[in-house]
Amino acid sequence: MTNQTTQTAPHVTDEAGVEQIRDAVRALCSRFPGEYWRGHDRDRTYPAEFVSAMTEGGYLGVLIPEAYGGSGLGLSVAAAILEEVHASGCNASALHAQMYTMGTVLRHGSDAQKRQWLPKIATGEVRLQAFGVTEPTAGTDTTSIATTATRKGDAYMINGQKVWTSRAQYSDLMVLLARTTPKEALVRKSEGLSVFLLDMRQAVGAGLTIKPIRTMINHATTEIFFDNLEIPASCLIGEEGKGFRYILDGMNAERILIAAECVGDNRWFVDKAAAYAKARVVFGRPIGQNQGVAFPIARAHAQGRAAKLMTYEAARLYDAGRPCAEEANTAKLLASEASWAAADTCLQTHGGFGFAEEYDVERKFRETRLYQVAPISTNLILSYLSEHVLGLPRSY
């Protein structure tokens, strides 16, 4: 990636500082209206201009400590940024991984790794957007992954496959989870997995192959193949065999930030539906005067407000270094359901016009539907809450 002049996001000491950031993000997003996103969606292209603008504004370095060129702010601020992106009608899927993968590097990376990569990530010289965890045969059962990293002197040999690795074609670095101890040799299945910070610029064509997957949304997702890819042992993050625990940190951050995006989507759909319901006149009266139209919009608004409270409670706990798995999962559950309910209501309110590309409803309708499935499905969240919070018998 090319060097860019990067600003630092405004310093935050109180709620007024967060509002200042929200205002600035909204102003930036206004430069990327619906036509911009429709064009990229139609052509299945990467919104590089938007990503560059967010980088130059200092927003992608918000979690990076000031000593490394970032803003040194917390996940709560990152959540506010992504919420505003989605509430403005934009989409953060092209850049959000740089935020939620950051925790793995910040909390578990070595000083040398941080000095080498964090300043370059903060300026946009390199992008950390790829998260290599999911595999075709393992799905969300992360402890069953089969991709291996075999130690050979000062290097590791990587073999295997990943799937749904979004943005791999547009990222320079990847946080990769691989097996360093055979599963049958383990006492605990959560052991024997290790995390690596992989420089994909050197790997593509040297054992790493990227294959795009065309989907119903423009998410730049891919499958990755590793064939005797040799990487330096210095790519290892933290201690060998402890990677599953490190990845869980990143997964909680991911769920909180995705929840914030869903909160933003909920706001966009509710505002869009309410505006249309006021303006659209049928049978001599605004359709919003009818309770059958008004009540679903009001309910979607209420769902969004509740989801937002849980999302920022989870972010607060994460920033305080406290356990937040229950809150992160609950936030993701409530927010994804709130955004989907608002999307369905918005489409129904618009009637046939909701299917017209120019209204942007159908595009965001497709985009927000993803979050019932990824980064973790609704049923798996319910399974987690049933077992680990309510103490019910394990269902799988």
Backbone hydrogen bonds, N-H to C=O, Kabsch-Sander energy under -0.5 kcal/mol:
donor,donor_aa,acceptor,acceptor_aa,energy
6,T,4,Q,-0.8
7,Q,56,E,-3.2
9,A,58,G,-0.6
13,T,11,H,-0.6
17,G,14,D,-0.6
18,V,14,D,-1.4
19,E,15,E,-2.4
20,Q,16,A,-1.9
21,I,17,G,-1.8
22,R,18,V,-2.6
23,D,19,E,-2.7
24,A,20,Q,-2.1
25,V,21,I,-2.6
26,R,22,R,-2.4
27,A,23,D,-2.2
28,L,24,A,-2.2
29,C,25,V,-2.8
30,S,26,R,-1.6
31,R,28,L,-1.6
32,F,29,C,-2.2
36,Y,33,P,-0.9
37,W,33,P,-1.3
38,R,34,G,-2.8
39,G,35,E,-2.1
40,H,36,Y,-1.7
41,D,37,W,-2.5
42,R,38,R,-2.7
43,D,39,G,-2.1
44,R,40,H,-1.1
45,T,40,H,-1.8
48,A,46,Y,-2.5
51,V,47,P,-2.1
52,S,48,A,-2.5
53,A,49,E,-2.2
54,M,50,F,-2.4
55,T,51,V,-2.2
56,E,52,S,-3.0
57,G,53,A,-1.6
58,G,55,T,-1.8
59,Y,54,M,-1.8
60,L,54,M,-0.7
62,V,59,Y,-1.0
64,I,61,G,-0.8
68,Y,65,P,-1.8
69,G,66,E,-1.9
70,G,65,P,-2.0
71,S,61,G,-1.9
72,G,61,G,-0.6
72,G,64,I,-2.4
73,L,62,V,-2.9
77,V,74,G,-0.6
78,A,74,G,-1.7
79,A,75,L,-2.8
80,A,76,S,-1.8
81,I,77,V,-2.1
82,L,78,A,-2.2
83,E,79,A,-2.5
84,E,80,A,-2.0
85,V,81,I,-1.9
86,H,82,L,-1.9
87,A,83,E,-2.6
88,S,84,E,-1.4
89,G,86,H,-1.6
90,C,85,V,-1.9
95,L,92,A,-2.0
96,H,92,A,-2.5
98,Q,95,L,-1.4
99,M,96,H,-1.5
100,Y,96,H,-1.7
101,T,97,A,-2.4
103,G,99,M,-0.5
104,T,101,T,-0.7
105,V,101,T,-1.1
106,L,102,M,-3.1
107,R,103,G,-2.7
108,H,104,T,-1.5
109,G,105,V,-2.0
114,K,110,S,-2.3
115,R,111,D,-2.6
116,Q,112,A,-2.2
117,W,113,Q,-2.4
118,L,114,K,-1.6
121,I,117,W,-2.3
122,A,118,L,-2.6
123,T,119,P,-1.6
124,G,120,K,-0.9
125,E,120,K,-1.4
126,V,120,K,-1.5
129,Q,127,R,-0.7
129,Q,173,L,-0.8
130,A,173,L,-1.3
132,G,175,V,-2.5
133,V,131,F,-1.2
138,A,135,E,-0.6
139,G,135,E,-2.8
141,D,138,A,-2.4
142,T,140,T,-2.1
144,S,141,D,-2.1
145,I,142,T,-1.6
148,T,159,N,-2.8
149,A,179,R,-2.7
150,T,157,M,-2.4
151,R,149,A,-0.5
152,K,155,A,-3.3
155,A,152,K,-1.0
156,Y,231,I,-2.5
157,M,150,T,-2.4
158,I,156,Y,-0.6
158,I,229,L,-3.1
159,N,148,T,-2.1
160,G,226,F,-2.1
162,K,224,I,-2.4
163,V,134,T,-2.3
164,W,222,T,-0.7
165,T,222,T,-2.3
166,S,164,W,-1.3
167,R,220,A,-3.0
168,A,165,T,-1.1
170,Y,167,R,-1.6
171,S,168,A,-0.9
172,D,127,R,-2.0
173,L,127,R,-2.3
174,M,198,L,-2.1
175,V,130,A,-2.2
176,L,174,M,-0.7
176,L,196,F,-2.9
177,L,132,G,-2.6
178,A,176,L,-0.5
178,A,194,S,-2.5
179,R,147,T,-3.5
180,T,178,A,-0.5
180,T,192,G,-2.6
181,T,192,G,-1.5
185,A,182,P,-1.5
186,L,183,K,-1.6
191,E,188,R,-1.8
192,G,241,G,-0.9
193,L,241,G,-0.8
194,S,178,A,-3.1
195,V,237,I,-0.6
196,F,176,L,-2.6
197,L,235,C,-2.5
198,L,174,M,-3.0
198,L,196,F,-0.8
200,M,172,D,-2.3
200,M,198,L,-1.0
201,R,172,D,-0.9
202,Q,199,D,-0.8
203,A,199,D,-0.8
204,V,200,M,-2.3
205,G,208,L,-2.1
206,A,203,A,-2.6
208,L,203,A,-1.6
209,T,225,F,-2.3
211,K,223,E,-2.7
213,I,221,T,-2.6
219,H,217,I,-1.8
223,E,211,K,-2.6
224,I,162,K,-2.5
225,F,209,T,-2.6
226,F,160,G,-3.0
227,D,207,G,-2.8
227,D,225,F,-0.5
229,L,158,I,-2.2
230,E,228,N,-0.6
231,I,156,Y,-2.5
231,I,229,L,-0.5
233,A,154,D,-2.5
235,C,232,P,-2.0
236,L,233,A,-1.7
237,I,195,V,-3.2
238,G,108,H,-0.5
238,G,236,L,-0.6
242,K,239,E,-1.7
243,G,193,L,-3.4
245,R,242,K,-0.6
246,Y,242,K,-1.3
247,I,243,G,-2.7
248,L,244,F,-1.8
249,D,245,R,-1.1
250,G,246,Y,-1.2
251,M,247,I,-2.4
252,N,248,L,-2.3
253,A,249,D,-1.8
254,E,250,G,-2.6
255,R,251,M,-2.5
256,I,252,N,-2.0
257,L,253,A,-2.5
258,I,254,E,-2.7
259,A,255,R,-2.0
260,A,256,I,-1.9
261,E,257,L,-1.8
262,C,258,I,-2.3
263,V,259,A,-2.3
264,G,260,A,-2.0
265,D,261,E,-2.5
266,N,262,C,-2.8
267,R,263,V,-2.0
268,W,264,G,-2.3
269,F,265,D,-2.9
270,V,266,N,-2.6
271,D,267,R,-2.7
272,K,268,W,-2.6
273,A,269,F,-2.8
274,A,270,V,-2.8
275,A,271,D,-2.3
276,Y,272,K,-2.0
277,A,273,A,-2.6
278,K,274,A,-1.5
279,A,275,A,-1.8
280,R,276,Y,-2.9
281,V,279,A,-0.5
282,V,280,R,-0.5
282,V,285,R,-2.4
285,R,282,V,-1.0
287,I,280,R,-2.6
288,G,277,A,-2.5
289,Q,286,P,-2.1
290,N,287,I,-1.5
293,V,290,N,-1.5
294,A,290,N,-2.8
295,F,291,Q,-2.6
297,I,293,V,-1.0
298,A,294,A,-2.4
299,R,295,F,-2.7
300,A,296,P,-2.3
301,H,297,I,-2.1
302,A,298,A,-2.2
303,Q,299,R,-2.5
304,G,300,A,-2.1
305,R,301,H,-2.2
306,A,302,A,-2.1
307,A,303,Q,-2.3
308,K,304,G,-2.2
309,L,305,R,-1.7
310,M,306,A,-1.8
311,T,307,A,-2.4
312,Y,308,K,-2.3
313,E,309,L,-1.5
314,A,310,M,-2.3
315,A,311,T,-2.1
316,R,312,Y,-1.8
317,L,313,E,-2.1
318,Y,314,A,-2.3
319,D,315,A,-2.6
320,A,316,R,-1.5
321,G,318,Y,-1.5
322,R,317,L,-2.5
328,A,324,C,-3.3
329,N,325,A,-2.4
330,T,326,E,-2.5
331,A,327,E,-2.7
332,K,328,A,-2.1
333,L,329,N,-2.4
334,L,330,T,-2.9
335,A,331,A,-2.7
336,S,332,K,-2.1
337,E,333,L,-1.8
338,A,334,L,-2.2
339,S,335,A,-2.5
340,W,336,S,-1.9
341,A,337,E,-2.4
342,A,338,A,-2.0
343,A,339,S,-2.1
344,D,340,W,-2.5
345,T,341,A,-2.2
346,C,342,A,-2.6
347,L,343,A,-2.4
348,Q,344,D,-2.3
349,T,345,T,-2.5
350,H,346,C,-1.9
351,G,347,L,-1.1
353,F,350,H,-1.4
354,G,351,G,-1.4
355,F,352,G,-1.5
356,A,353,F,-1.3
359,Y,356,A,-1.6
360,D,357,E,-1.7
362,E,354,G,-0.6
364,K,360,D,-2.1
365,F,361,V,-2.5
366,R,362,E,-1.9
367,E,363,R,-2.2
368,T,364,K,-2.7
369,R,365,F,-1.0
370,L,366,R,-0.7
370,L,367,E,-0.9
371,Y,368,T,-1.0
372,Q,369,R,-1.7
373,V,370,L,-2.3
374,A,370,L,-2.6
378,T,372,Q,-1.9
381,I,377,S,-1.7
382,L,378,T,-2.3
383,S,379,N,-2.2
384,Y,380,L,-2.3
385,L,381,I,-2.7
386,S,382,L,-2.4
387,E,383,S,-2.3
388,H,384,Y,-2.8
389,V,384,Y,-0.6
389,V,385,L,-1.2
390,L,385,L,-2.2
391,G,387,E,-0.6
392,L,386,S,-2.8
